[in-house]
Amino acid sequence: MCPTGLYAMTKKRASRGRSKGGKGRSALVQCSNCGRWVPKDKAKKVTSRLTLVDPALAKELRAGGTYIAAPTIMKSYCVSCAVYYGVVKVRSEADRRQRGRLY
């Protein structure tokens, strides 16, 4: 029992599923897949590069000395969509408490 007379809630994860620490409320972002509003520090972020030119043509252009820009795309997923797309894996009870890269 706690000093206040209430039972302490158990913690499923050491970080409580977020990366904010003790800073209070954080901004919301929309999931790139389903549109759900998720706290920015809880959302799973995936960065990828977008190729604007066909790979065969790009190789030919690079041989000629042309610079081809590839913009970086950042997607934010809610936890449900991140599990569905394999961004994060379902982990055992003991592994949930370990921090670090999940993929």
ROLUM-599487 format. One record per residue: x negated, y negated, z of N, C-alpha, C, O in turn; residue in one letter. Coordinates in Angstrom, 1 decimal, decimal comma. Layout:
BEGIN
n.east | n.north | n.up | ca.east | ca.north | ca.up | c.east | c.north | c.up | o.east | o.north | o.up | rest
X | Y | Z | X | Y | Z | X | Y | Z | X | Y | Z | A
...
***
This chain:
BEGIN
n.east | n.north | n.up | ca.east | ca.north | ca.up | c.east | c.north | c.up | o.east | o.north | o.up | rest
-0,8 | 1,2 | 0,0 | 0,0 | 0,0 | 0,0 | -0,9 | -1,3 | 0,0 | -2,0 | -1,3 | 0,6 | M
-0,4 | -2,3 | -0,6 | -1,1 | -3,6 | -0,7 | -0,8 | -4,3 | 0,6 | 0,2 | -4,0 | 1,3 | C
-1,5 | -5,4 | 0,9 | -1,2 | -6,2 | 2,1 | 0,1 | -6,8 | 2,1 | 0,7 | -7,1 | 3,1 | P
0,7 | -7,1 | 0,9 | 2,0 | -7,7 | 0,8 | 3,1 | -6,7 | 1,0 | 4,3 | -7,1 | 1,1 | T
2,8 | -5,5 | 1,1 | 3,8 | -4,5 | 1,3 | 4,3 | -3,9 | 0,0 | 5,2 | -3,0 | 0,1 | G
3,8 | -4,3 | -1,1 | 4,2 | -3,8 | -2,4 | 3,2 | -2,8 | -2,9 | 2,0 | -2,9 | -2,5 | L
3,6 | -1,9 | -3,7 | 2,7 | -0,9 | -4,3 | 1,9 | -1,6 | -5,5 | 2,5 | -2,4 | -6,2 | Y
0,7 | -1,3 | -5,6 | -0,1 | -1,8 | -6,7 | 0,2 | -1,0 | -8,0 | 0,3 | 0,2 | -8,0 | A
0,4 | -1,7 | -9,1 | 0,6 | -1,1 | -10,4 | -0,7 | -0,5 | -10,9 | -1,8 | -1,1 | -10,7 | M
-0,6 | 0,7 | -11,5 | -1,8 | 1,3 | -12,0 | -2,1 | 0,7 | -13,4 | -1,2 | 0,1 | -14,0 | T
-3,4 | 0,7 | -13,7 | -3,8 | 0,1 | -15,0 | -4,1 | 1,1 | -16,0 | -4,9 | 2,0 | -15,7 | K
-3,5 | 1,1 | -17,2 | -3,7 | 2,1 | -18,2 | -5,1 | 1,8 | -18,9 | -5,8 | 2,8 | -19,2 | K
-5,5 | 0,6 | -19,0 | -6,7 | 0,2 | -19,6 | -7,5 | -0,8 | -18,8 | -6,9 | -1,6 | -18,1 | R
-8,8 | -0,7 | -18,8 | -9,6 | -1,7 | -18,0 | -9,4 | -3,1 | -18,5 | -9,4 | -4,0 | -17,6 | A
-9,1 | -3,3 | -19,8 | -8,9 | -4,7 | -20,3 | -7,5 | -5,1 | -20,3 | -7,1 | -6,2 | -20,8 | S
-6,6 | -4,2 | -19,9 | -5,1 | -4,4 | -20,0 | -4,7 | -4,6 | -21,5 | -3,7 | -5,3 | -21,7 | R
-5,5 | -4,1 | -22,4 | -5,1 | -4,2 | -23,8 | -5,4 | -5,5 | -24,5 | -5,0 | -5,8 | -25,6 | G
-6,2 | -6,4 | -23,8 | -6,4 | -7,8 | -24,3 | -7,9 | -8,1 | -24,0 | -8,6 | -7,5 | -23,3 | R
-8,3 | -9,2 | -24,7 | -9,7 | -9,6 | -24,5 | -9,8 | -11,0 | -23,9 | -10,8 | -11,7 | -24,0 | S
-8,7 | -11,5 | -23,3 | -8,7 | -12,9 | -22,8 | -9,4 | -13,0 | -21,4 | -9,7 | -14,1 | -21,0 | K
-9,5 | -12,0 | -20,6 | -10,1 | -12,1 | -19,3 | -9,0 | -12,7 | -18,4 | -7,9 | -12,2 | -18,3 | G
-9,4 | -13,8 | -17,7 | -8,4 | -14,4 | -16,8 | -8,1 | -15,8 | -17,2 | -7,8 | -16,7 | -16,4 | G
-8,0 | -16,1 | -18,5 | -7,8 | -17,5 | -19,0 | -6,4 | -17,9 | -19,2 | -6,1 | -19,0 | -19,6 | K
-5,4 | -17,0 | -18,9 | -4,0 | -17,4 | -19,0 | -3,5 | -17,0 | -20,3 | -3,9 | -16,0 | -21,0 | G
-2,5 | -17,8 | -20,8 | -1,8 | -17,5 | -22,1 | -2,7 | -17,9 | -23,3 | -3,5 | -18,8 | -23,2 | R
-2,6 | -17,1 | -24,3 | -3,3 | -17,3 | -25,5 | -2,3 | -17,6 | -26,7 | -1,2 | -17,2 | -26,6 | S
-2,9 | -18,1 | -27,8 | -2,0 | -18,4 | -29,0 | -1,5 | -17,1 | -29,6 | -2,0 | -16,0 | -29,4 | A
-0,4 | -17,3 | -30,4 | 0,2 | -16,1 | -31,1 | -0,2 | -16,1 | -32,5 | -0,3 | -17,2 | -33,1 | L
-0,4 | -15,0 | -33,1 | -0,6 | -14,8 | -34,5 | 0,5 | -13,8 | -35,1 | 1,0 | -13,0 | -34,3 | V
0,7 | -13,8 | -36,3 | 1,7 | -12,9 | -36,9 | 1,0 | -11,7 | -37,5 | -0,1 | -11,8 | -38,1 | Q
1,5 | -10,5 | -37,3 | 1,0 | -9,3 | -37,9 | 1,1 | -9,4 | -39,4 | 2,1 | -9,8 | -39,9 | C
0,0 | -9,0 | -40,1 | -0,1 | -9,1 | -41,5 | 0,9 | -8,1 | -42,2 | 1,2 | -8,2 | -43,4 | S
1,3 | -7,1 | -41,4 | 2,1 | -6,0 | -42,0 | 3,6 | -6,2 | -41,7 | 4,4 | -6,3 | -42,7 | N
3,9 | -6,3 | -40,5 | 5,3 | -6,3 | -40,1 | 5,9 | -7,6 | -39,7 | 7,1 | -7,8 | -39,6 | C
5,0 | -8,6 | -39,5 | 5,4 | -10,0 | -39,1 | 5,7 | -10,2 | -37,6 | 6,1 | -11,3 | -37,3 | G
5,4 | -9,2 | -36,8 | 5,6 | -9,4 | -35,4 | 4,6 | -10,4 | -34,8 | 3,5 | -10,4 | -35,2 | R
5,1 | -11,2 | -33,9 | 4,2 | -12,2 | -33,2 | 3,4 | -11,5 | -32,1 | 4,0 | -10,8 | -31,2 | W
2,1 | -11,6 | -32,1 | 1,2 | -10,9 | -31,2 | 0,2 | -11,9 | -30,6 | -0,2 | -12,8 | -31,3 | V
-0,1 | -11,8 | -29,3 | -1,2 | -12,7 | -28,8 | -2,5 | -12,5 | -29,6 | -2,8 | -11,4 | -29,9 | P
-3,1 | -13,6 | -29,8 | -4,3 | -13,6 | -30,7 | -5,4 | -12,7 | -30,2 | -6,1 | -12,0 | -31,0 | K
-5,6 | -12,6 | -28,9 | -6,6 | -11,7 | -28,3 | -6,2 | -10,3 | -28,3 | -7,1 | -9,4 | -28,0 | D
-5,0 | -10,0 | -28,4 | -4,5 | -8,6 | -28,4 | -4,5 | -8,0 | -29,9 | -4,6 | -6,8 | -30,1 | K
-4,3 | -8,9 | -30,8 | -4,2 | -8,4 | -32,2 | -5,5 | -7,8 | -32,7 | -6,6 | -8,2 | -32,3 | A
-5,4 | -6,7 | -33,5 | -6,5 | -6,1 | -34,1 | -6,9 | -6,7 | -35,4 | -6,0 | -6,8 | -36,3 | K
-8,1 | -7,2 | -35,5 | -8,5 | -8,0 | -36,7 | -9,3 | -7,1 | -37,6 | -10,2 | -6,4 | -37,2 | K
-9,0 | -7,2 | -38,9 | -9,7 | -6,5 | -40,0 | -10,2 | -7,5 | -41,0 | -9,4 | -8,2 | -41,6 | V
-11,5 | -7,6 | -41,3 | -12,0 | -8,4 | -42,3 | -12,4 | -7,6 | -43,5 | -13,0 | -6,5 | -43,4 | T
-12,1 | -8,1 | -44,7 | -12,5 | -7,4 | -45,9 | -12,8 | -8,5 | -47,0 | -12,4 | -9,6 | -46,9 | S
-13,5 | -8,1 | -48,0 | -13,8 | -9,0 | -49,1 | -13,0 | -8,7 | -50,3 | -12,7 | -7,5 | -50,6 | R
-12,5 | -9,7 | -51,0 | -11,6 | -9,6 | -52,1 | -12,5 | -9,8 | -53,4 | -13,1 | -10,9 | -53,6 | L
-12,5 | -8,8 | -54,3 | -13,2 | -9,0 | -55,5 | -12,2 | -9,5 | -56,6 | -11,2 | -9,0 | -56,8 | T
-12,6 | -10,6 | -57,2 | -11,8 | -11,3 | -58,2 | -12,1 | -10,8 | -59,6 | -11,3 | -11,1 | -60,5 | L
-13,2 | -10,1 | -59,8 | -13,6 | -9,7 | -61,1 | -13,7 | -8,2 | -61,2 | -14,1 | -7,6 | -60,2 | V
-13,4 | -7,6 | -62,3 | -13,6 | -6,2 | -62,5 | -15,0 | -5,8 | -62,3 | -15,9 | -6,5 | -62,7 | D
-15,3 | -4,7 | -61,6 | -16,7 | -4,3 | -61,2 | -17,6 | -4,1 | -62,4 | -18,8 | -4,5 | -62,3 | P
-17,1 | -3,6 | -63,5 | -18,0 | -3,5 | -64,7 | -18,4 | -4,9 | -65,3 | -19,5 | -5,1 | -65,6 | A
-17,4 | -5,8 | -65,3 | -17,7 | -7,1 | -65,8 | -18,6 | -7,9 | -64,8 | -19,4 | -8,6 | -65,2 | L
-18,4 | -7,6 | -63,5 | -19,2 | -8,3 | -62,5 | -20,6 | -7,9 | -62,6 | -21,5 | -8,7 | -62,5 | A
-20,9 | -6,6 | -62,9 | -22,3 | -6,1 | -63,0 | -22,9 | -6,8 | -64,2 | -24,1 | -7,2 | -64,2 | K
-22,2 | -7,0 | -65,3 | -22,7 | -7,6 | -66,5 | -23,0 | -9,1 | -66,3 | -24,0 | -9,6 | -66,7 | E
-22,1 | -9,8 | -65,5 | -22,3 | -11,2 | -65,2 | -23,4 | -11,4 | -64,3 | -24,2 | -12,4 | -64,5 | L
-23,6 | -10,5 | -63,3 | -24,7 | -10,6 | -62,4 | -26,1 | -10,5 | -63,1 | -27,0 | -11,1 | -62,7 | R
-26,1 | -9,6 | -64,1 | -27,3 | -9,4 | -64,9 | -27,7 | -10,7 | -65,6 | -28,8 | -11,0 | -65,8 | A
-26,7 | -11,4 | -66,0 | -26,9 | -12,7 | -66,6 | -27,2 | -13,9 | -65,7 | -27,5 | -15,0 | -66,1 | G
-27,2 | -13,6 | -64,4 | -27,5 | -14,6 | -63,4 | -26,4 | -15,4 | -62,9 | -26,6 | -16,5 | -62,3 | G
-25,1 | -14,9 | -63,0 | -24,0 | -15,6 | -62,6 | -23,7 | -15,3 | -61,1 | -23,8 | -14,1 | -60,7 | T
-23,3 | -16,3 | -60,3 | -22,9 | -16,1 | -58,9 | -21,4 | -15,8 | -59,0 | -20,6 | -16,6 | -59,5 | Y
-20,9 | -14,7 | -58,3 | -19,5 | -14,4 | -58,3 | -19,1 | -14,5 | -56,8 | -19,5 | -13,7 | -56,0 | I
-18,2 | -15,4 | -56,5 | -17,7 | -15,6 | -55,2 | -16,7 | -14,4 | -54,8 | -15,9 | -14,0 | -55,7 | A
-16,8 | -14,0 | -53,6 | -15,9 | -12,9 | -53,1 | -15,3 | -13,5 | -51,8 | -16,0 | -13,3 | -50,7 | A
-14,1 | -14,1 | -51,8 | -13,6 | -14,6 | -50,5 | -13,4 | -13,5 | -49,5 | -13,0 | -12,4 | -49,8 | P
-13,5 | -13,9 | -48,2 | -13,3 | -13,0 | -47,1 | -11,9 | -13,1 | -46,6 | -11,4 | -14,2 | -46,4 | T
-11,2 | -12,0 | -46,5 | -9,8 | -12,0 | -46,1 | -9,8 | -11,4 | -44,7 | -10,3 | -10,3 | -44,4 | I
-9,1 | -12,1 | -43,8 | -8,9 | -11,6 | -42,4 | -7,5 | -11,3 | -42,1 | -6,6 | -12,1 | -42,3 | M
-7,2 | -10,0 | -41,8 | -5,8 | -9,6 | -41,4 | -5,7 | -9,3 | -40,0 | -6,7 | -8,7 | -39,4 | K
-4,6 | -9,7 | -39,4 | -4,4 | -9,4 | -37,9 | -3,2 | -8,4 | -37,9 | -2,2 | -8,6 | -38,5 | S
-3,4 | -7,3 | -37,2 | -2,4 | -6,3 | -37,0 | -1,9 | -6,2 | -35,6 | -2,7 | -6,4 | -34,7 | Y
-0,6 | -5,9 | -35,4 | -0,2 | -5,6 | -34,0 | -0,7 | -4,2 | -33,7 | -1,1 | -3,5 | -34,6 | C
-0,6 | -3,8 | -32,5 | -1,1 | -2,5 | -32,1 | -0,4 | -1,3 | -32,8 | -1,1 | -0,4 | -33,2 | V
0,9 | -1,4 | -33,0 | 1,6 | -0,4 | -33,7 | 1,2 | -0,2 | -35,1 | 0,9 | 1,0 | -35,6 | S
1,0 | -1,2 | -35,9 | 0,5 | -1,2 | -37,2 | -0,9 | -0,7 | -37,3 | -1,3 | 0,0 | -38,2 | C
-1,7 | -1,2 | -36,3 | -3,2 | -0,8 | -36,3 | -3,3 | 0,7 | -36,1 | -4,2 | 1,3 | -36,7 | A
-2,5 | 1,3 | -35,3 | -2,5 | 2,7 | -35,1 | -2,1 | 3,4 | -36,3 | -2,6 | 4,4 | -36,8 | V
-1,0 | 2,9 | -36,9 | -0,4 | 3,6 | -38,1 | -1,4 | 3,6 | -39,3 | -1,6 | 4,5 | -40,0 | Y
-2,2 | 2,4 | -39,5 | -3,1 | 2,3 | -40,6 | -4,5 | 2,9 | -40,2 | -5,4 | 2,8 | -41,1 | Y
-4,7 | 3,4 | -39,0 | -6,0 | 4,0 | -38,6 | -7,0 | 3,0 | -38,3 | -8,2 | 3,3 | -38,2 | G
-6,7 | 1,7 | -38,0 | -7,6 | 0,7 | -37,6 | -8,2 | 1,1 | -36,2 | -9,4 | 1,0 | -35,9 | V
-7,3 | 1,5 | -35,3 | -7,7 | 2,1 | -34,0 | -7,1 | 3,5 | -33,9 | -6,1 | 3,8 | -34,5 | V
-7,7 | 4,3 | -33,1 | -7,3 | 5,7 | -32,9 | -6,6 | 5,8 | -31,5 | -6,9 | 5,0 | -30,6 | K
-5,8 | 6,8 | -31,4 | -5,2 | 7,2 | -30,1 | -6,3 | 7,9 | -29,3 | -6,9 | 8,8 | -29,8 | V
-6,5 | 7,4 | -28,1 | -7,6 | 7,9 | -27,3 | -7,1 | 8,6 | -26,0 | -6,0 | 8,3 | -25,6 | R
-7,9 | 9,5 | -25,5 | -7,5 | 10,2 | -24,3 | -7,5 | 9,3 | -23,1 | -8,0 | 8,1 | -23,2 | S
-6,9 | 9,7 | -22,0 | -6,8 | 8,9 | -20,8 | -8,2 | 8,4 | -20,3 | -8,3 | 7,3 | -19,8 | E
-9,1 | 9,3 | -20,3 | -10,5 | 8,9 | -19,8 | -11,2 | 7,9 | -20,8 | -11,9 | 7,0 | -20,3 | A
-11,0 | 8,1 | -22,1 | -11,6 | 7,3 | -23,1 | -11,0 | 5,9 | -23,2 | -11,7 | 4,9 | -23,6 | D
-9,8 | 5,7 | -22,7 | -9,1 | 4,4 | -22,8 | -9,8 | 3,3 | -21,9 | -9,8 | 2,1 | -22,2 | R
-10,5 | 3,7 | -20,9 | -11,2 | 2,8 | -20,0 | -12,5 | 2,3 | -20,5 | -13,1 | 1,4 | -20,0 | R
-13,0 | 3,0 | -21,5 | -14,3 | 2,6 | -22,1 | -14,1 | 1,4 | -23,1 | -13,2 | 1,5 | -24,0 | Q
-14,9 | 0,4 | -23,0 | -14,8 | -0,7 | -23,9 | -15,8 | -0,5 | -25,0 | -16,6 | 0,4 | -25,0 | R
-15,7 | -1,4 | -26,0 | -16,6 | -1,3 | -27,1 | -15,9 | -1,1 | -28,4 | -14,6 | -1,2 | -28,5 | G
-16,6 | -0,7 | -29,5 | -15,9 | -0,5 | -30,8 | -15,1 | 0,7 | -30,8 | -15,5 | 1,8 | -30,3 | R
-13,9 | 0,6 | -31,3 | -12,9 | 1,7 | -31,3 | -12,9 | 2,5 | -32,6 | -12,2 | 3,4 | -32,8 | L
-13,7 | 2,1 | -33,6 | -13,6 | 2,7 | -34,9 | -15,0 | 3,0 | -35,4 | -15,1 | 3,6 | -36,5 | Y
***
